[in-house]
Amino acid sequence: MGNVFRAGADNLYLSNGGTEVFVEVLTLAVAELAAEPWELRFGALLAAQDQRVMGRGAVGFDLTELDWGATAAERAAARGFLLRVIDLAAGRHRWDELGYDPPYVSDHLLRFRRMVEAFEPPATAPPGEALPAPAVASCAAHRVLSGLPLWEGCVFCHR
């Protein structure tokens, strides 16, 4: 059992352990970069990928289900943000705080980056859009966005 992160027809399938690491390193990067509403909403979506809360094999998302913005400039800014997050994570930002050395996540981040680069965000918001309200709560202990108000703590608290 595992989880799938999609960009249209392209997908990244990760084991449950691979998903946990993937979400953790992206969470550290999002916490550093998110400032605008779309960025905070993506941070909230990422916080919702906590398998210890949602269940193992029960997370993942499809980029086509996100509202990327009404204008070409908004969509480009959102995609640029996601690419910067991936690049920061791939640069091992705060990985010293993980307590382990993730051997495969660099490959997963590279694959996901290629997917995002090739992905053309839709010009219209999909029905039932998947981005949650902006994450404005943060975990003081780990300095990342948390799942509040859905649950207390962050992906690191729930380890």
C-alpha positions in Angstrom: 0.0 0.0 0.0 1.2 3.5 -0.7 0.2 7.0 -1.8 0.0 8.8 -5.2 0.9 12.4 -6.0 -0.4 13.3 -9.4 0.1 16.0 -12.0 -2.6 15.1 -14.6 -1.6 11.8 -16.3 1.8 11.8 -14.6 2.2 10.4 -11.1 4.6 9.7 -8.3 3.7 6.6 -6.3 5.4 6.4 -2.9 5.4 3.7 -0.2 4.0 4.8 3.1 7.6 5.4 4.5 8.6 7.2 1.3 5.5 9.4 1.6 6.3 10.2 5.2 9.8 11.4 4.3 8.6 13.3 1.2 5.9 15.2 3.2 8.4 16.0 6.0 11.1 17.5 3.8 8.5 19.5 1.8 6.9 20.7 5.1 10.3 22.1 6.2 10.7 23.9 2.9 7.1 25.3 2.8 7.5 26.6 6.3 10.4 28.7 5.1 8.8 30.1 1.9 5.1 30.4 2.4 3.8 33.9 2.7 1.0 34.5 0.2 -2.5 33.1 0.5 -2.0 30.4 -2.2 1.3 29.4 -0.7 -0.3 29.1 2.8 -3.2 27.1 1.3 -0.7 24.7 -0.3 1.0 24.5 3.1 -2.3 23.5 4.6 -2.8 20.8 1.9 0.7 19.5 2.7 -0.1 19.5 6.5 -3.1 17.3 5.7 -0.8 14.6 4.2 0.0 13.4 7.7 -0.5 9.6 7.6 -0.5 9.3 11.3 -3.7 11.3 11.3 -5.3 10.5 8.0 -4.1 6.8 7.9 -1.4 5.0 6.0 -2.0 4.8 2.3 -4.8 7.4 2.6 -3.0 10.6 1.5 -1.8 12.2 -1.7 -3.1 14.8 -4.1 -3.6 15.6 -7.7 -2.3 19.0 -8.9 -5.2 19.2 -11.4 -7.6 19.4 -8.5 -6.1 22.7 -7.2 -7.2 26.2 -8.0 -4.0 27.7 -9.3 -5.4 31.2 -9.8 -7.6 33.1 -12.2 -4.9 34.7 -14.3 -1.8 33.4 -16.1 0.4 35.5 -13.7 -1.3 33.9 -10.6 -0.8 30.4 -12.0 2.8 31.1 -12.9 3.5 32.5 -9.4 1.9 29.4 -7.7 3.8 27.0 -9.9 7.0 29.0 -9.3 6.4 28.8 -5.5 6.0 25.0 -5.7 9.2 24.7 -7.7 11.1 26.8 -5.2 9.7 24.6 -2.4 10.9 21.5 -4.1 14.3 23.0 -4.8 14.7 24.2 -1.2 13.8 20.7 0.0 16.2 19.1 -2.5 18.9 21.3 -1.1 18.5 19.5 2.2 17.0 22.5 4.0 16.8 21.7 7.7 17.3 17.9 7.1 19.6 17.9 10.1 16.4 18.2 12.1 15.0 15.0 10.7 17.1 12.7 12.9 17.8 10.4 10.0 19.3 10.5 6.5 16.6 9.9 3.9 18.3 7.8 1.2 15.6 8.0 -1.6 13.8 11.3 -1.1 16.2 13.2 -3.4 15.1 11.0 -6.3 11.4 11.5 -5.3 11.9 15.3 -5.2 13.6 15.3 -8.6 10.7 13.2 -10.1 8.1 15.5 -8.5 10.0 18.6 -9.8 9.9 17.2 -13.4 6.2 16.6 -13.0 5.5 20.1 -11.8 7.7 21.6 -14.6 5.8 19.7 -17.2 2.4 20.5 -15.7 0.3 23.2 -17.1 -2.0 24.5 -14.3 -5.7 24.7 -15.5 -7.1 28.1 -16.2 -10.3 27.5 -14.3 -10.8 26.3 -10.8 -12.0 22.7 -10.7 -15.3 21.9 -9.0 -14.8 20.9 -5.4 -11.3 22.4 -5.4 -8.9 20.6 -3.0 -6.9 23.4 -1.5 -8.0 24.0 2.1 -8.2 27.3 3.9 -4.8 28.9 4.4 -2.7 27.4 7.1 -2.1 30.2 9.6 -1.2 28.0 12.6 2.3 26.8 13.1 3.9 24.3 15.4 6.1 26.3 17.8 8.1 23.2 18.7 9.0 22.4 15.1 8.6 25.7 13.3 6.4 24.4 10.5 2.7 24.8 9.5 0.4 22.6 11.5 -2.9 20.9 10.8 -4.9 23.2 13.1 -7.8 23.6 13.3 -8.3 20.0 12.0 -5.9 18.5 14.6 -3.2 19.6 17.0 0.4 19.3 16.1 2.3 18.8 12.9 3.8 15.9 11.0 6.8 15.9 13.4 4.7 16.0 16.6 2.8 12.9 15.4 5.9 10.8 14.7 
